[in-house]
Amino acid sequence: GNMSSRKGLNGACSVHEYTGSFVGQSAHFKMTSVCGHVMTLDFIGKYNSWDKVDPAELFSKAPTEKKEANPKLTMVKFLQVEGRGCDCIVLWLDCDKEGENICFEVLDAVLPVMNKPRSTERTIYRAKFSSITDTDICNAMNHLGEPNRNEALSVDARQELDLRIGCAFTRFQTKYFQGKYGNLDSSLISFGPCQTPTLGFCVERHDKIQSFKPETYWVLQAKVNPEKESSLTLDWDRVRVFDREIAQMFLNITKMAKEAKVESVSKKEKVKQRPLALNTVEMLRVASAALGMGPQHAMQIAERLYTQGYISYPRTETTHYPENFDLKGCLRQQANNPYWAETVKALLSEGINRPRKGHDAGDHPPITPMRAATEAELGGDGWRLYEYITRHFIATVSADCKYLQTTISFSIGPECFTCIGKVVTSPGFTEIMPWHSIPLEESLPHCEKGDLFPIGEIKLLEKQTSPPDYLTEAELITLMEKHGIGTDASIPVHINNICQRNYVTVESGRRLKPTNLGIVLVHGYYKIDAELVLPTIRSAVEKQLNLIALGKANYHQVLEHTLDIFKRKFHYFVDSIAGMDELMEVSFSPLAATGKPLSRCGKCHRFMKYIQAKPSRLHCSHCDDTYSLPQNGTIKLYKELRCPLDDFELVLWSSGSRGKSYPLCPYCYNHPPFRDMKKGMGCNECTHPTCQHSLSMLGIGQCVECENGVLVLDSTSGPKWKMACNKCNVIVHFFENAHKVRVSPETCDLCDAALVDVDFNKAKSPLPGDETQHSGCIFCDPVFQDLVELKHAAMRHPMHRGGQGKRQGRGRGKGRRPGGRLNPKKPKDKMAALAAYFV
């Protein structure tokens, strides 16, 4: 039939409309989507302030609320607009616990605006599917169920536990240690109930490497010559000895013999089993170990392949195919791919093997290719992951690999030696997974019991035991799965977090090496309360959350009980923090000893030190005060000018030559002087009525892109003059090579923006009639029209949008004058009033 498509009001989600039949009646369908979670859990109002709230209150007192996960997408409003007047809703979200939780977020948004049902009428349906194929979708539509409230509650419980526990510990230890040490090099010293045990595994391996003491051992190696040209190396049955003299004795005894005697020859047919069907954890392990992809990256690619219909749902714990799964149908899809067409056609003609019986977790079928693809279609990493998934699937329905193992036992004097050889009789699945194939070995000579071979050489080899290596991501994933830390969906997130926080670095071979900070934190937890870092307590919590999902445990009781345990642990941790502090002192420098002198403190007039390590800040060792600064840019002294309110020397923050820059007072930045200012505002947002650096004096007009921003003259930018929005990353370049640019006290009659006075040198003046001075509105004055260019700031921070904007001429101004000059708001107290009127 016909289908119409359009973009929704949020610009991110499409809406497809068509007419069809539903539960036996004609119906008009609207199909749309969401972008991940609609809502997110957060503390209300003041509890989000690190300064006003004791972290201990976050365990029970602090109320939480559901907020829109991405307010810019206005997802709730979008869903309500589209859902208004609908009779039924069919939920097609991912069929896992997170998807179930999103079902109820969608229902909370749309049920109030849908048509009210008659008393017994059913209006809410849930589709259960594992892949985006015609068969699976039609099957799901014909067997609609209901959303599972218990599974959604288990996600709510996990969110609340992680929020309360993580925030309390993170806030306390971040404030405590950043207030004392200057070179921690991490802007957040975070704790997470899953993240910290994950780090614990990496540090445990590091400790084993550090404490390892190598031991010397000796091995006896013999070579025999079955024929003139060939030689065979034999393995000693004792393997190794750790005493040099005893090893020498064995060497002397065996050297007396001239020949090696065959004691026995045995031949056995052995089998190398084909792999179990593929689940998420195994896919992530292989992606890291064999394809060199981090778990987070691999998961993103797998999700993209799934949404494009190339593979089945990539989040599953199951390694067992359901009885009714169409294995042959999936295999037929792959019959034309040049890489494996021959193997697939042979399997289809000879008959496939039933896959091995694996574990059925009751969630989704194993990860399977759902349609054919080429390297050109998927490109790069997408193709490499798809190729592995497909080869793995073909291997699961192939035969086992069979080989003949021959073992020959020799005696040289009283000592026994062995030689083993393998010959493949049927390669089976190793044809499609060649990296699993049995390595080719030199064939063993034909011999029987009692045969004698001349000895080529016997020697003693001196070797040393070696330490274990750092954990690979693949090994860490195995440990996390074994100990129940995280789920198949969250394991990549936890590993990514410990990398982002600078607790571990990813070395070659994707090995995870803990940093100084990561090591000290884990050792500190072990010293104070080992359960904070051991996997046992989190594993127990995961089991409780699974019981909520199965309807076997009460949501409120699990929440209350777990928070009570962690609240006690938190109080004990706070009381015992000196234990961790002792370890920190050894590895990190105190604030007073780090950084370089930069600007003067307004209280004691001594130099404060600029600490560059993240998070960059200023520290006055005389007053013992620390002042946070804007991040991801450079800080330098601003002409030794001082703030008129507190006498602190101003500093200039810049994100680079192509970005924006603004001055700020370190004290005002941390302690806003006026009611309409917030913490973290620079001079370009300061509403001081007379200060020459403030928004009131340098603001020109309303930003041309965002609603609340004001374009402020960057008075340090000459001769490449620019003004920048004090809220978003819009930059307007103007009047290049001008000698002076000043903001006039007068405003434009048309758009209310401040007028600008510009002075040019005579030689470089672009003004008509060789004039060197002009005063006008940058939005409305035709003289200025070609001298203004809009761009976006090149920010160092990944969240900021980079790139170049297009030129904008006049007319985009809406240039309302910033409020500071025309109608200053009432100061919040007498001191602020005095500052505003008498400075």
C-alpha positions in Angstrom: 0.0 0.0 0.0 0.9 3.7 0.1 3.0 5.1 2.9 3.7 8.8 3.6 6.8 9.8 5.6 7.7 13.1 7.3 10.1 14.4 9.9 8.7 14.9 13.4 8.6 18.2 15.2 11.9 17.4 17.0 13.7 17.0 13.7 15.3 13.7 14.8 12.6 11.1 14.4 10.7 10.3 11.2 6.9 9.5 11.2 5.6 7.0 8.7 1.8 6.8 8.1 -0.2 4.2 6.2 -3.6 2.4 6.3 -3.9 -1.3 7.1 -5.8 -3.8 9.3 -5.2 -4.3 13.1 -6.9 -7.0 15.2 -9.4 -7.6 12.3 -10.3 -4.0 11.8 -9.3 -1.3 9.3 -6.8 1.1 11.0 -4.6 4.1 10.3 -1.1 3.5 11.5 1.6 6.0 12.6 5.1 4.5 13.0 7.9 6.5 14.7 10.9 6.0 17.0 12.7 7.3 20.0 16.5 8.0 20.5 17.4 5.6 23.4 15.9 6.4 26.8 13.2 9.1 26.8 13.8 9.9 30.5 16.8 9.8 32.8 16.9 9.7 36.6 18.4 12.6 38.5 18.3 14.4 41.8 16.0 17.4 42.1 17.2 21.0 42.3 19.6 21.7 45.1 20.8 18.1 45.4 22.6 18.5 42.1 24.9 21.1 43.7 28.2 19.6 45.0 28.7 22.6 47.3 25.3 22.8 49.1 24.7 19.1 49.9 26.5 16.6 52.1 27.0 13.5 49.9 25.7 11.3 52.7 22.2 12.7 52.1 22.1 11.3 48.6 21.5 7.7 49.9 18.0 8.4 51.3 17.0 12.0 51.9 17.6 13.3 48.4 14.5 13.0 46.3 14.9 11.9 42.6 12.9 12.7 39.5 12.7 11.5 36.0 13.9 14.2 33.6 14.0 14.2 29.8 17.2 12.4 28.8 17.9 14.9 26.0 15.8 18.1 26.4 16.9 19.4 23.0 15.0 16.6 21.3 11.7 17.5 23.2 10.9 13.8 22.9 7.9 13.8 25.3 6.2 16.7 23.4 6.9 14.9 20.1 5.4 11.7 21.4 2.3 13.5 22.7 1.8 15.4 19.5 1.9 12.1 17.5 0.0 10.0 20.0 -2.9 12.4 20.5 -6.2 10.8 19.4 -4.7 7.3 18.9 -6.8 4.3 20.1 -4.0 1.7 20.5 -0.2 1.6 20.9 2.1 -1.2 19.8 5.6 -1.0 21.3 8.4 -2.2 19.1 11.3 -1.4 21.3 14.4 -3.6 21.8 13.5 -6.8 23.4 15.7 -6.6 26.5 15.3 -5.1 30.0 16.4 -1.6 28.8 13.9 -1.8 26.0 11.1 -2.8 28.4 12.0 0.2 30.6 11.7 2.5 27.5 8.3 1.0 26.8 7.0 2.4 30.0 8.7 5.8 29.5 6.8 6.0 26.1 3.5 4.9 27.8 3.9 7.6 30.5 4.2 10.2 27.8 1.4 9.1 25.4 -1.3 7.5 27.5 -2.6 10.8 28.9 -3.3 12.1 25.3 -4.6 8.9 23.8 -8.4 8.2 23.4 -9.8 6.7 26.6 -10.6 2.9 26.1 -13.9 1.3 26.9 -13.9 -0.7 30.1 -12.5 -4.0 28.9 -10.9 -2.9 25.7 -7.1 -3.6 25.3 -5.1 -0.7 24.0 -1.4 -1.5 24.9 0.5 -4.2 22.9 4.1 -5.3 22.9 5.9 -6.9 19.9 8.6 -9.5 20.7 11.2 -9.9 17.9 14.9 -10.7 17.6 15.8 -9.4 14.1 14.5 -6.9 11.6 13.4 -9.4 8.8 10.0 -9.8 7.1 9.4 -13.2 8.8 10.3 -12.0 12.3 8.3 -8.8 12.0 5.2 -10.5 10.7 5.5 -13.2 13.3 5.8 -10.5 16.1 2.8 -8.6 14.8 0.7 -11.8 14.8 1.7 -12.7 18.4 1.5 -9.4 20.3 2.0 -9.6 24.0 2.2 -7.0 26.8 5.1 -5.0 28.2 6.8 -6.5 31.3 6.5 -4.2 34.3 9.0 -6.3 36.4 11.8 -6.1 33.9 11.3 -2.3 33.6 11.4 -2.0 37.4 14.7 -3.9 37.6 16.2 -1.2 35.3 14.7 1.5 37.5 16.3 -0.1 40.5 19.7 -0.3 38.8 19.5 3.3 37.7 18.6 4.5 41.2 21.3 2.4 42.9 24.0 3.5 40.5 23.0 7.2 40.7 22.8 7.4 44.6 25.9 5.2 45.3 28.0 6.5 42.4 27.3 10.2 43.1 27.8 10.0 46.9 31.3 8.3 46.6 32.3 10.3 43.5 31.5 13.7 45.0 33.2 13.0 48.3 36.4 11.6 47.0 36.7 14.1 44.1 36.3 17.1 46.4 38.5 15.6 49.0 41.5 14.7 46.8 41.3 17.6 44.3 41.4 19.9 47.3 44.7 18.4 48.4 46.6 17.2 45.3 47.5 19.0 42.1 48.6 16.4 39.6 45.9 13.7 39.8 45.2 14.4 36.0 41.6 13.5 36.2 38.7 15.9 36.3 36.5 13.4 38.1 37.6 10.7 40.6 34.5 8.6 40.0 33.2 5.5 41.9 30.7 3.1 40.4 29.3 -0.1 41.8 30.4 -1.9 38.6 33.1 0.4 37.4 35.2 0.0 40.5 35.3 -3.8 40.6 36.2 -3.7 36.8 39.2 -1.5 37.7 39.9 -3.9 40.6 40.5 -6.8 38.1 43.1 -4.7 36.2 45.0 -3.6 39.3 45.0 -7.1 40.8 46.8 -8.3 37.6 49.2 -5.3 37.9 50.0 -6.3 41.5 50.7 -9.9 40.4 53.2 -8.5 37.8 54.9 -6.2 40.3 55.2 -8.9 43.0 56.4 -11.6 40.6 59.9 -12.9 41.2 61.4 -14.9 38.3 62.8 -18.3 39.0 65.5 -20.1 37.0 64.8 -23.6 35.8 66.4 -26.2 33.5 65.0 -28.4 30.7 66.6 -31.4 29.1 66.3 -31.3 25.3 67.0 -34.3 23.1 67.2 -34.7 19.4 67.1 -38.0 17.5 67.9 -38.7 13.9 65.4 -41.3 12.4 67.0 -40.8 9.0 70.3 -39.2 7.9 68.9 -35.8 7.0 66.0 -35.5 9.4 66.0 -34.8 13.2 63.2 -35.0 15.7 63.0 -32.9 18.9 61.8 -34.8 22.0 60.0 -33.3 25.0 61.3 -34.4 28.5 58.6 -36.1 30.6 59.8 -34.4 33.8 59.2 -31.1 31.9 61.6 -29.0 34.1 63.7 -29.0 37.3 64.6 -26.0 39.5 67.9 -27.3 40.8 71.0 -26.9 38.6 72.9 -29.8 40.0 70.1 -32.3 39.7 69.6 -31.1 36.1 73.3 -31.7 35.4 73.0 -35.2 36.9 70.2 -36.1 34.5 72.2 -34.7 31.6 75.2 -36.8 32.5 73.1 -40.0 32.9 71.4 -39.5 29.5 74.7 -38.6 27.7 76.0 -42.1 28.4 73.3 -43.6 26.1 74.1 -43.7 22.4 70.6 -44.5 21.1 67.0 -43.7 22.0 64.6 -46.7 22.2 61.0 -46.5 21.2 58.9 -47.7 24.3 55.4 -47.3 22.8 53.5 -45.9 19.8 49.9 -44.9 20.2 47.4 -43.4 17.7 44.1 -41.8 18.7 41.5 -40.0 16.6 40.7 -36.7 18.4 38.0 -34.1 17.8 38.1 -30.3 18.0 34.6 -29.1 18.6 32.9 -26.5 16.5 32.1 -23.3 18.4 28.9 -22.7 20.3 26.5 -20.2 18.8 27.6 -16.6 19.3 26.5 -14.4 22.2 27.4 -10.8 23.0 30.2 -11.5 25.4 32.0 -13.9 23.0 31.5 -11.3 20.1 33.1 -8.6 22.3 36.0 -10.9 23.3 36.8 -11.8 19.7 36.4 -8.2 18.5 39.0 -7.0 21.0 41.4 -10.0 20.8 41.3 -10.7 17.0 39.9 -7.5 15.4 41.5 -4.9 17.6 38.2 -3.1 18.4 37.4 -1.8 21.9 34.1 -3.3 23.3 32.3 0.1 23.2 33.2 0.5 19.5 32.4 -3.1 18.6 28.9 -2.7 20.3 28.2 0.5 18.4 29.0 -1.3 15.1 26.9 -4.3 16.0 23.9 -2.1 16.8 24.3 -0.3 13.5 24.4 -3.7 11.6 21.3 -4.8 13.5 19.3 -1.6 12.7 20.3 -1.9 9.1 19.0 -5.5 9.1 22.3 -7.3 8.5 22.4 -9.3 11.8 20.0 -10.3 14.6 19.7 -8.5 17.9 23.3 -8.1 19.2 22.5 -8.1 23.0 22.0 -11.7 24.0 23.4 -14.1 26.6 22.0 -17.2 24.8 24.3 -19.7 22.9 21.6 -22.1 21.9 19.3 -21.9 18.8 15.6 -22.5 19.4 14.2 -25.7 17.8 12.2 -23.7 15.2 15.1 -21.5 14.1 15.5 -21.4 10.3 19.2 -22.3 10.1 19.0 -23.3 6.4 17.3 -20.1 5.5 20.1 -18.0 7.1 22.7 -20.2 5.4 21.1 -19.9 2.0 21.5 -16.1 2.2 25.2 -16.6 2.2 25.5 -18.9 -0.8 26.7 -16.2 -3.2 29.4 -14.5 -1.1 32.8 -15.2 -2.8 34.6 -15.7 0.5 32.5 -18.6 1.7 30.2 -19.6 -1.2 31.8 -23.1 -1.7 31.7 -24.0 2.0 28.0 -22.9 2.2 26.9 -24.7 -1.0 28.7 -27.9 0.2 26.9 -27.7 3.6 23.5 -27.1 1.9 23.9 -30.1 -0.5 25.4 -32.5 2.1 23.2 -31.4 5.0 24.0 -29.2 7.9 25.0 -30.3 11.4 22.7 -29.4 14.3 24.5 -26.7 16.3 25.9 -27.8 19.7 23.5 -27.5 22.7 24.5 -24.2 24.5 23.0 -22.1 27.2 19.5 -20.8 26.8 19.1 -17.6 28.9 15.6 -17.1 27.6 16.3 -13.7 26.0 17.2 -13.7 22.3 18.5 -16.2 19.8 22.3 -16.1 19.3 23.8 -13.4 17.0 23.3 -14.5 13.4 23.7 -12.9 10.0 20.2 -12.1 8.6 21.1 -11.1 5.1 24.0 -11.1 2.7 26.4 -8.1 2.5 29.5 -7.1 0.7 32.6 -5.2 1.9 31.7 -2.2 -0.2 28.2 -2.0 1.5 29.5 -2.1 5.1 33.1 -0.8 4.8 36.0 -1.0 7.2 35.1 -2.2 10.7 31.5 -2.9 9.9 32.5 -5.5 7.3 35.2 -7.1 9.6 32.7 -7.6 12.4 30.0 -8.8 10.0 32.5 -11.2 8.4 33.4 -12.7 11.8 29.7 -13.1 12.8 29.0 -14.9 9.5 32.0 -17.2 9.6 31.1 -18.0 13.2 27.5 -18.9 12.2 28.6 -21.1 9.3 31.1 -22.8 11.7 28.3 -23.6 14.2 26.4 -25.7 11.5 29.6 -27.3 10.1 31.2 -30.6 11.2 33.7 -30.8 14.0 37.4 -30.9 13.1 38.9 -34.4 13.3 42.6 -35.3 13.5 44.8 -38.3 14.2 47.2 -37.8 17.1 50.3 -40.0 17.2 52.3 -40.2 20.4 55.7 -41.9 20.5 57.4 -42.5 23.8 61.2 -42.9 23.9 63.7 -43.9 26.6 67.2 -42.5 26.7 69.0 -44.4 29.5 66.6 -44.2 32.5 64.9 -41.0 31.3 61.6 -40.9 29.3 60.9 -38.5 26.4 57.8 -38.0 24.2 57.1 -36.8 20.7 53.5 -35.9 19.5 52.3 -35.4 15.9 48.9 -34.4 14.6 47.4 -35.1 11.1 44.1 -33.6 10.1 41.6 -36.2 8.8 38.6 -33.9 8.3 39.0 -30.1 8.7 35.3 -29.5 9.4 34.6 -26.0 10.7 38.3 -24.9 10.5 37.8 -24.4 6.7 35.6 -21.4 7.5 37.5 -20.4 10.7 41.1 -21.0 9.5 42.6 -19.4 12.6 41.3 -22.4 14.6 42.9 -25.0 12.3 45.4 -27.6 13.6 48.9 -26.3 12.8 50.8 -28.2 10.2 53.6 -30.2 11.8 56.5 -32.3 10.5 55.2 -35.8 10.0 56.5 -38.4 12.5 58.6 -41.3 11.2 57.0 -44.7 10.9 58.2 -46.8 13.8 57.3 -49.6 16.2 58.0 -50.6 19.8 61.7 -51.6 20.3 63.1 -49.5 17.4 66.4 -47.7 18.1 67.3 -44.3 16.8 70.7 -42.6 17.0 70.8 -39.6 19.3 71.7 -36.3 17.5 72.3 -34.2 20.6 71.3 -33.8 24.3 71.6 -30.5 26.0 70.5 -28.6 29.0 68.5 -25.4 28.4 68.4 -22.7 31.2 65.1 -20.7 31.3 63.2 -18.4 33.6 59.6 -18.3 34.7 57.9 -15.2 33.3 55.3 -12.9 34.9 51.7 -12.8 33.6 51.0 -9.9 31.1 48.5 -7.1 31.8 44.9 -8.1 31.3 43.6 -7.8 27.7 40.1 -6.5 27.2 39.0 -10.0 26.2 40.3 -11.4 29.5 38.6 -8.6 31.5 35.3 -9.3 29.7 35.6 -13.0 30.7 36.3 -12.1 34.3 33.4 -9.6 34.4 31.0 -12.2 33.0 32.3 -14.9 35.4 31.8 -12.7 38.5 28.5 -11.2 37.3 29.7 -7.6 37.0 27.5 -5.7 34.6 25.3 -7.2 31.9 26.1 -8.0 28.3 24.8 -4.5 27.4 26.7 -2.6 30.1 30.1 -4.4 30.1 31.5 -2.2 27.3 30.3 1.0 29.1 32.2 0.1 32.3 35.4 -0.7 30.4 35.1 2.5 28.5 34.5 4.5 31.7 37.8 3.3 33.4 39.6 4.4 30.2 37.9 7.8 30.1 38.6 8.5 33.7 42.3 7.9 33.2 42.3 4.9 35.6 43.8 2.6 32.9 45.5 3.1 29.5 45.0 0.8 26.5 48.4 -0.5 25.5 49.4 -2.5 22.3 47.4 -5.7 21.9 44.5 -4.0 23.7 46.0 -4.7 27.1 44.8 -2.5 30.0 47.6 -1.0 32.1 46.4 0.8 35.3 47.6 4.4 35.9 49.0 5.7 39.1 45.6 7.1 40.1 43.8 3.8 39.3 46.3 1.8 41.4 46.2 4.1 44.4 42.4 4.2 44.4 42.1 0.4 44.3 44.8 -0.1 47.0 42.9 2.5 49.1 39.6 0.7 48.8 41.3 -2.6 49.8 42.8 -0.8 52.8 39.5 0.7 54.0 36.8 -1.7 52.8 37.7 -4.4 50.3 34.1 -5.1 49.4 34.0 -1.7 47.6 36.3 -3.2 45.0 35.7 -6.9 45.2 33.1 -8.3 42.7 31.2 -10.2 45.4 28.8 -7.4 46.6 27.9 -6.2 43.1 27.4 -9.8 41.9 24.9 -10.2 44.8 23.1 -7.0 43.8 22.9 -8.1 40.1 21.2 -11.4 41.3 18.6 -9.4 43.3 17.9 -7.2 40.2 17.4 -10.3 38.2 14.9 -11.5 40.8 13.0 -8.2 40.5 12.9 -8.8 36.7 11.5 -12.3 37.3 8.9 -11.0 39.7 10.5 -12.9 42.6 11.8 -9.9 44.6 10.2 -6.7 45.8 11.6 -3.6 44.1 11.4 -1.3 47.2 12.9 -3.9 49.5 15.9 -4.5 47.3 16.4 -0.8 46.9 16.2 0.0 50.6 18.3 -3.0 51.7 21.2 -2.3 49.1 21.2 1.5 49.9 21.3 0.8 53.6 24.4 -1.4 53.1 26.2 1.2 51.0 25.2 4.1 53.3 27.0 2.3 56.2 30.0 1.6 53.9 30.1 5.3 52.8 30.2 6.6 56.4 32.9 4.1 57.3 34.8 5.2 54.1 34.6 8.9 55.1 35.8 8.1 58.6 38.7 6.1 57.3 39.7 8.3 54.3 43.1 8.9 56.0 44.1 5.4 55.0 43.7 6.2 51.3 45.3 9.6 51.8 48.5 8.0 53.0 48.8 6.2 49.7 47.9 9.3 47.7 50.7 11.3 49.5 53.3 8.8 48.1 52.2 9.1 44.5 50.9 12.7 44.1 52.1 16.2 44.9 50.2 18.5 47.3 48.4 21.5 45.7 51.0 24.0 47.2 53.9 22.2 45.5 52.3 22.0 42.0 51.6 24.5 39.3 53.3 27.8 38.4 52.6 31.3 39.7 50.1 33.1 37.4 47.9 35.8 38.9 47.5 37.6 42.3 44.9 36.7 44.9 42.6 39.6 45.8 42.7 38.7 49.5 46.4 38.4 50.3 47.8 39.9 47.1 50.3 37.1 46.7 50.6 35.0 43.5 48.3 32.1 43.0 49.5 29.0 41.3 48.0 27.8 38.0 47.6 24.0 38.1 47.4 22.7 34.6 46.6 19.0 35.3 42.9 18.2 34.9 40.8 19.8 36.2 42.8 23.0 35.7 42.5 25.5 38.6 44.1 28.3 40.6 45.4 27.7 44.1 46.4 30.3 46.7 48.7 28.5 49.2 48.7 31.4 51.6 44.8 31.6 51.9 44.6 27.8 51.2 41.8 28.5 48.6 41.3 26.8 45.3 39.4 28.4 42.4 38.1 26.3 39.5 38.5 27.6 35.9 36.9 26.9 32.6 38.3 23.6 31.1 39.6 22.5 27.7 41.5 25.7 26.8 44.5 27.9 27.7 44.7 30.3 30.7 47.0 33.3 30.8 47.2 36.6 32.8 45.0 39.4 31.4 47.1 42.5 31.2 47.4 42.5 35.1 44.0 44.1 35.2 41.9 43.7 38.4 38.3 43.0 39.1 36.7 46.1 40.6 34.6 44.0 43.1 37.3 41.9 44.8 40.7 43.0 43.5 41.6 39.6 42.0 43.7 39.8 38.9 41.8 38.8 35.8 42.8 35.8 33.6 42.0 35.2 30.0 40.6 31.8 28.8 41.0 30.9 25.2 40.0 27.8 23.1 42.6 28.7 20.4 43.1 31.1 17.6 40.0 29.8 15.7 37.9 29.6 18.9 36.6 32.1 21.4 38.2 33.8 24.4 37.0 35.8 27.3 38.4 37.3 30.6 37.2 36.1 34.0 37.8 37.0 37.6 38.7 33.7 39.5 36.7 34.8 42.6 33.5 35.9 40.7 33.7 32.7 38.5 33.4 30.6 41.7 31.3 33.0 43.8 28.8 34.9 41.6 28.5 38.5 42.8 25.0 39.2 41.4 21.7 37.4 41.7 21.3 36.9 38.0 24.7 35.2 37.7 25.5 31.6 38.1 28.7 29.8 39.1 31.0 29.4 36.1 30.3 32.7 34.4 33.1 34.9 33.0 33.2 38.6 32.4 31.3 38.1 29.2 28.3 37.2 31.3 28.8 39.6 34.2 26.1 42.2 34.7 28.3 44.7 36.6 26.9 48.1 35.3 30.2 50.0 34.9 33.2 47.5 34.7 34.9 47.8 31.3 35.1 44.0 30.8 31.5 43.2 31.6 28.6 42.1 29.4 27.0 45.5 30.2 29.9 47.4 28.5 30.9 44.9 25.7 27.6 43.2 24.8 26.4 44.1 21.3 23.2 42.2 20.5 21.3 39.0 20.8 23.0 35.9 19.3 21.9 35.0 15.8 21.5 31.3 16.6 20.7 30.6 20.2 17.8 32.1 22.2 19.5 33.3 25.4 23.0 34.2 24.2 24.4 37.7 23.7 27.2 38.5 21.2 30.0 40.1 23.2 33.0 42.0 21.7 36.3 40.1 22.3 38.5 43.2 23.0 41.7 41.1 22.9 41.1 39.8 19.3 42.4 42.8 17.3 43.5 43.1 14.5 41.4 40.1 13.6 38.4 41.4 15.5 35.5 39.2 16.5 32.6 39.0 18.8 31.4 35.7 20.3 28.2 34.4 21.9 28.5 34.0 25.6 26.3 30.9 25.6 26.9 28.9 22.3 29.9 28.6 20.0 28.9 31.2 17.4 31.7 33.6 16.4 31.3 36.7 14.2 34.4 38.0 12.6 34.4 41.6 11.6 36.5 44.7 10.7 39.7 42.8 10.0 42.8 45.1 10.3 40.7 47.8 12.1 42.9 49.9 14.5 40.2 50.2 17.2 36.7 48.7 17.8 34.5 50.0 20.6 31.0 49.4 21.8 29.0 52.6 21.8 26.5 53.5 24.6 24.0 54.3 21.9 21.6 51.6 20.4 20.2 50.9 16.9 16.7 52.3 16.2 15.8 49.3 14.1 17.0 46.3 16.1 18.0 47.6 19.5 21.6 46.3 19.2 24.5 48.4 20.5 26.2 50.6 17.9 29.9 49.9 17.2 32.6 52.6 16.6 35.3 51.5 14.2 38.7 53.2 13.5 40.8 52.0 10.5 44.3 53.0 9.4 44.1 55.1 6.3 46.1 52.6 4.2 43.9 49.6 5.1 40.4 51.2 5.4 37.7 49.3 3.5 35.2 52.2 4.3 33.7 54.1 1.3 35.4 57.4 0.3 38.7 56.5 2.2 37.0 57.3 5.5 38.8 55.9 8.5 36.0 56.1 11.1 32.4 54.9 11.1 29.8 54.3 13.7 26.8 52.0 13.0 24.9 48.8 13.7 26.6 45.6 12.5 23.3 44.1 11.7 21.5 47.0 9.9 24.2 49.4 8.6 24.8 48.7 4.9 28.4 50.1 5.2 29.2 47.2 7.6 27.4 44.5 5.6 30.4 43.0 3.8 32.7 43.3 6.8 30.8 40.8 9.0 31.2 37.0 8.8 29.6 34.3 11.0 31.5 31.2 12.0 31.4 28.4 14.7 34.1 28.3 17.2 36.7 25.5 16.8 36.4 24.0 20.3 38.9 21.6 21.9 36.1 19.8 23.6 34.4 17.0 21.6 30.9 18.1 22.8 31.3 21.4 21.1 30.4 21.7 17.4 33.3 22.5 15.1 33.3 23.5 11.5 32.7 26.7 9.6 29.4 28.5 9.3 28.3 30.4 6.2 28.6 34.1 5.8 25.7 36.1 7.2 24.9 39.6 6.1 22.5 42.0 7.7 19.0 41.2 8.8 19.7 38.3 11.2 20.2 40.6 14.1 17.1 40.5 16.1 19.8 42.4 17.9 18.2 43.1 21.2 20.5 44.9 23.6 21.7 42.8 26.6 19.8 43.5 29.7 22.7 44.5 31.9 22.8 48.1 30.6 19.2 48.9 30.1 17.4 47.3 33.0 19.8 45.8 35.6 18.1 43.4 37.9 17.9 44.1 41.6 21.1 42.9 43.4 20.4 40.1 45.8 21.8 41.8 49.0 23.1 45.1 50.4 26.7 44.3 49.6 25.9 43.5 46.0 23.9 46.7 45.8 26.8 48.7 47.1 29.1 47.0 44.6 26.7 47.8 41.8 26.2 51.5 42.7 29.4 52.6 44.3 32.3 50.8 42.6 
